[in-house]
Each structure stands twice: as structure tokens, then as C-alpha cells.
Amino acid sequence: MVIRAEDEQVSLNLDDFAKKEEGISISYPEPATPDSLDVVCPHCGGATSSVPGADHLECVECGARLNPVETVAQPTEDDVELDDLAEEHAEADIWDEEYDEEPAQRPVSTVESTLDKERRLFLSGGFFTNVYAGLVSGMLTFFFAVAYGQLAMSQVGLNSVVPQAVGMALVSAALVGLIVSFRSRVPFAIGAPDAVLATLLFLFVGAIYRSMGTGYTMDHIVPTIFAGVALAALVTGFSLWLMGLLKTGRWVRYIPVQILGGVFGAVGVYVLLGAWSLISSAPPPDSNLFGAGLYVVNFMNTPVELTRWVPSVAFGLLLFLGMYRVKHSLAMLAVLLVGVAAAWAAGIWSMPDWFTSITIGIDLPPGDEGGYFSTFLTPGFFAKVQWDIILEHNIYIGGMIVLSMLRIMYRSTSMEARYDLRADLDGEFRAVGLGGMVSSFAGGMPASISYGRTIGNYATGGRGGLSGFIAAAVCGTILFYSYDAMTMIPRFVPEGVLIYTGLCLVRDWVFRTRTAFTRRDDKRLVVVTFLLTLCFGMLIGIGFGVGVAMMITVSRYSRGGAIKNVLSGAVYRSNVDRAPAQLRALKEAGDHIFILRLQGFVFLGTIYDLIDRIQRRVDDSEQLPAEYIIIDFKLVTGFASATHIGFTMLRDLALEHELEIIFTSPPLDLEEHLEKGGYAINDMEGSFKLFMNLDYALEWCENQILDSENLMDMEHQSLPSLLEPVFPDPRYIPALMKVLKKRIYIKGDPVIRQGDSSDTMYFVESGTLNVELEVEGGKTLRLKKVGPGAVFGEMGIYTNTPRSATVRAAEKCIVYQMTRTKLEQLEKRAPVLVTAINRFLINMLADRLADANRKVNDLM
């Protein structure tokens, strides 16, 4: 047979291949010897073997004289110079004479490595530095414990139990701080009472006190209040510990805590009101600001000496302005100690009367009869507790749980970003929760991780858990001498600390919450939550803030994350290798298929958004009309109860616009729910069609489109007619067909088996075949489907790798095979044909890669 090339005639004698297929013996020229070289004839393109060094050579095809091949000596390793690449003073390697064959040291075990790591975290920064920072943090925590203890018992008539309240704060600082120092992933964290929790205690104690104001004596009121505080610490601690145990930390991070900044800012106002109550020795305000406003108005109308409130306000403003940018525990402790020293100096030296007013100490009961331990050890103390009154106000405990959870989350995350460390939020919940439960049995109050004292501890030099341990030990030691220590503190110092704390909360959560990522609606909600909390009380503010935050979380997660991908059938097609004419038709008409891939939890809002997307696609006149709507549920984790309403609306939309609604990869319970809801499945009209996965659904939709284009049945076409539109040079197709071997397979026959050697590729003329992957357990997964005009097995023939999958006939198939042996013979006998085959395969693989890139682009 003769085929005309561009500028020459190339004689391809391919009859021998056909004879060989029929079993006829054929003689070929002797194969080249191992030392021979192939010389390509410039006249006919044939290959002729030649022994290097021969005087002359003639082409075996056309007889033309060829130039002999010169022998090229192969280099030896002695001829390769590598001295210039050698590294100076390099360590000996295994092939060097200096290599030491002594075994390496035994690696440290995992347990030893973990213990060493924890020990380094505990002592990180040095022993003395951590001790120094812990002493500073412990002393600073004592001052805050005094302030929070006074705030919690600022009701008129409860000043006699202020030492016990301070003792409860110190117990929490000691026990929670101790456990946090060992268990927190933030090694320098300080566990201690929190301003927000202390404010809720202030309101909680006030509610109990007002409920027992008539009909109960102090012998019943005090035990009830202390039991209520301990119960709040126990329930809050257990809730945090359980949340950590259930690993809810990753979900808590989805709550927009900035919206609750309005609640935290309102807490600052309540702290200021509590401080004002201490300063004025007047009844504190209720949790409603209207009553507090009337209280302030009445107080302002009553003449009060400036010396009664000026020192506290001035000291609080001094702390607020002085610590505006300085986050250093030693600096704050220095200011507090200077305030104490000034009061003592005013008492020693003769000073004007207005100056000596700062020497007024905390209003404490005389003597030591108010000691912390003696109170709880009083016989019959807990028998006098009125548990029904505590439970009547248990909603305050619920508020403590919510706010402590959010505070720990926000503080841990802030410290992660500030100090480039990785905290475990679930571990922080467990650590603080365990500490709260332990401290509750000793009468402690709810506590948390103090952000201000933690970063101050770091600035002072604390880097390891030892600093938190020392701080806890300092608080535990002071607990035994708390009464005497409190007598040395002037009252304006803890009152100033409360003013400073209140101002910081208002500033940080109302005026400094905006960041580069803060949404405008979030900022508005902060202000609204702040005002609502002030006007209608702390509990209503917490409820509103948490409710809004949860709704926003659900809304944003559903609206922005429920629909993962929106795809078109023109780009995203099934894993079926089709004939070129079919591929062209699908590219042109594939927009009839509209694909929506869902993820996460499906809410009613998700279905509404889904319907809106479909409606917009149906109304889009610039694209082909949507006929097939595929909704993929592979990444869906569950459904909300009200989603059945959305499915009803989806069915009505399908009936209105004559759409095929197809569900793929449905969860196991979806079909059951749809049937119980009265929805038709896989019926003719108004039904939802369910497919195992997205690939099967796409194949079905594509078949419908091809059938409407009269391109579904391709069996009547021969392989040459299928190859003609895509083969680089159709002139070579007859030559290709002459060397291919026709094979017929029936349904179920394996053409290729997974793991077999690769030596053959196949061209499909008719029928379809499944490409299957055999996995562990005897399961089989369908990877793709090949049909008429497709090629498979081509990669193995070039790479010599074992077959990666099994190809099995899905029906009666006619295929043509090309072996590696034939391809190698063609390279010598007809190189132009091999070039055309290679170009065909390269074009095919390039098209597959382009389609894959388009899919990835749409998926991203």
C-alpha cells in the first residue's frame, strides 16, 4: 500500500501484519545485534541496522547508499570529574571511607518527648523569671479579688460578709489558676475571677437578697447567698467541662461574639453602677436602668462631700489613662501600690483634712470573726440555705455559662493571634471547667481566664505555667491573711479598680470592636444590644444578643456556605467517554443541565436560597432554557425540621416550569422523609428523581439531550467514521485499521483486569464499557464509562505500569486492539503512522486536561 506524504511517497507494506494475525509464518530481516545502531534513510524514512565502524551501508528498503556511523566511546566513571562539586568539610556518607558504622543514639520515646515538651512549657522563659512574674500576677490578682468581692456584696447590709466574698474570689484564683497553669495550652495563662462573671454575681446576689429581704434573717440570707455563689461556680464549671469533653469548641467559634460586645459593654456600665453604690453607700440599682437612673438622680440631688467620691474616681481615671496602652502587670501593680502608699503617707504625716480622706479603709466588720473558713464551718450553715430561692433566680447562672463560654473562646483566640501559638479551645473549656468545679466545693465563685492579667504576665516575663502556678500560690497564701491584708488597703483603690474595669469594658466592646472585617450591620447590632441591655436588664440583653448571634450564624452559614457550587452541564460532564459528535452536542446543549451542590446542614433558608437560584436561572434569557436541575447532597450533614416546606415549593416550581428535579447522593433518610411527606419519587410528572451519585445523574441527563438530538445511538457507525473527525490526518486511518485486531466482547466480559501488565490499547467501535476500581472488601467502584469512538488502555502501553483499573463490557462491544509489539514494529516500518497515532492520543489527553481544568475552575 502507498500513502502520499506532503513532499514524498512513503511505502507502507502492512500486509505482513494482517498475515501474522491470521497465523501465517512471516520472515523478517535479522534483528540488530546489541552493538548495532539504527540509521534512518533520508530518502524513504526506513530504518537500517549497522555495525559501528562498517565501511559502507545500503538502505534495506530503497537501496540508497548511507553514510557509516562513527563509533562513540562510552564514558567511564573515571572520565567524570566531580571534585568541583564536592562540599568542603562535608559529613562522611555511607560510601565514604570515613563513614562511622556506629549506630545512632536511641531516639527518645514519644512519652518522653511529650513529657519533655510539657516540662519545657511549664518552665519556659526560665525559673526565676517565671517566679518573678507569678509573684507580680498573684499580687495583682489579690487587688482584683478585693474589688470583685466588694462588687458582689455591694448590697446595703452585706458589708459584714465582704471578707468572705473576697475569700471566695481568692479561692477561685488559687484553684482555677492552679489547674489552668498545668492544663492550659497557653502556658502563661492566669485563671482568676472575671469582671463579667463578677457583675452577674452582683446582680444574682442582689436578686436573692431582695427576694429574702422580708421574712428572713441574716442567718438565712448569708448561707443562701454563699450557697448560690458556689452553685453558680459548680454549674458553670461543669457546663464548660462538658462542652470541652464534647468538643464543641470548633462550633462555638462560629458565633459572632462581637455582637455580644453590646452585652459586655453594658456589663461595664453595671460595674460603674456597682462602684458608685460602694462609693455612696447607697442601695445598688436593680438590673433595670430606669431604677438605676432614678437612683442616680436622687443621689445627685443630695449634697455629698467631694472627698467621698473624688479619690476613687480620680484613681480609676488614672488607671484607665495610664494603662491605656501599657499591658504590663508590674506597671499596674506599681500604680496600685503607690495608691496604698499615698494613703499610708497621708495617715502618718500631718496633711489637710481633704487629703486625709483617702486614708479611709474598706468597711469591714471588727475583729477576725468574719474569717473565710470560720463562716463555712459554722454548725448548721448549709441547713439554713433556701434552695428554692436560689433556683428561682437560676437564669443568672445560665447567663454566666453563656458569657464565660464566649469570653474563653474570644480570649483564647486573641492570645493565639497575639502570641503566635496554637490553643486548644476544648482543652481550655475543660481546664477552666474543672477548676470551677473544684473551687465550688471550697466555696469559690465562677472564674475564667483573665485576658488582661495573662498578657500582663507575659509582658512581665512569664512564659511558662510556673508563673500561673506561683500566682495561684500567692492567692492561696493571702487567703489565710485576707482580713489583715484588706485592712491595709484604702477603699478608693478597689473602687478605682472597678471604675477602671467598667471603663475598659465600655471602651473595648462598644467603641473599639470595629476591625477591618467588621460588617456595618454587626456594628449596629452591637449598639442595639448595648442599649437593650441597659434599658431592659442584663438577662434580656444576654438573651437578645445570643439569639441574634445564633440567627446570624445560621443565616450566614446557610446563605453563604450551604450552596457550595453552581455548575453547568456544558462544562461539568459525566465520566463517560463519548464519540466526538456527541461531545460537540453536549458542549452546545449542555446548558440545559443546571447543577447545584449543597454542603453542611440544610435549613429552610437554604431551600429558599436554592429556589431563588433556580428561579434566576430559569428567567435568564441569555442562556439555553434549563430543563434538568441536579441537586447534589453528597456533602450535606442533615436537614432542619421545616425544610419539608421548601421541598413543597421546589416541587411546585418544577411543575410550573416543566423542570426535571434530580437529587444525587441523597442521605439515607432523605428518600424516607420525601415518601412520608407525600412526594413522588421517580414517577412521570411532578416527581423527584434520585440517583446514587452525581455522575450517574449527569449521564442520564446527557443521554436525554443526545436522544433529543438523535445522537444517542452511535452503533451504526464504523470505527473509521468515528475517528475521522478527530484523527490528525484521516489519510492514515485505513493504514491504522489494517494493523488493528478486531475483538468482540459480551456483557460482563473483562477486557482489562486491574493489576495485569500493560501491553495493549483499545479503540471502541460499538457498545459501552465500565472502568471499575476494585477496593478492599471486594467492593467495586465505577470510575467512568467509555463508548463508541473512545480509546482506553493507552497510558499503560507507554508507561509499562500495571493496569490501575478493570475495564468490563457493559453490553455487547466491538473493540480494536493495538499491541505494544505492533507499535514498536510500526516505528520502524511506518514512522509517519506512529506519529499520527501519537498526535491523536496527545490531542485526546489535552482535551481531557482542558475539560478537567474547566471543571476545577467552576468548582473553585
Secondary structure, DSSP 4 states (H G I P E B T S, - for coil): -EEE-SSSEEE---HHHHHHHTT-----PPPPPTT-EEEE-TTT--EEEE-TT-S-EE-TTT--EEPPPPP-PPP-GGG---GGGPPTTPPP-TTSTT---SPPPPPPPHHHHHHHHHHHHHTTT-HHHHHHHHHHHHHHHHHHHHHHHHHHT-STT-GGGHHHHHHHHHHHHHHHHHHHHHH-SSTT--EEE-HHHHHHHHHHHHHHHHHTTTT--HHHHHHHHHHHHHHHHHHHHHHHHHHHHTT-HHHHTTS-TTTTHHHHHHHHHHHHHHHHHHHHT-PPP-SSHHHHHHHHHHHHTS---HHHHHHHHHHHHHHHHHTSS---HHHHHHHHHHHHHHHHHHHHS---HHHHGGG-B----STTTT-HHHHHTSTTTGGG--HHHHHHTTHHHHHHHHHHHHHHHHHHHHHHHHHT----HHHHHHHHHHHHHHHHTTTPPPEEE-HHHHHHHHHHT--SHHHHHHHHHHHHHHHTTHHHHHHTSBTHHHHHHHHHHHHHHHIIIIIS---TT--HHHHHHHHHHHHHHHHH-HHHHHHHHHHHHHHHHHHHHHHHHSEEEEEETTTS--SEE--HHHHHHHHHHGGGEEEEEEEEEEPHHHHHHHHHHHHHHHH-TTSPPP-EEEEEEEEEEEE-TTHHHHHHHHHHHHHHHT-EEEEES--HHHHHHHHHTT--BS-SSS-EEEESSHHHHHHHHHHHHHHHTT-S--TTS-HHHHHTTTSS-GGGHHHHHHH-EEEEE-TT-EEE-TT----EEEEEEES-EEEEEE-GGG-EEEEEEE-TT-EESHHHHHH-PPPSSEEEESS-EEEEEEEHHHHHHHHHH-HHHHHHHHHHHHHHHHHHHHHHHHHHHHH-
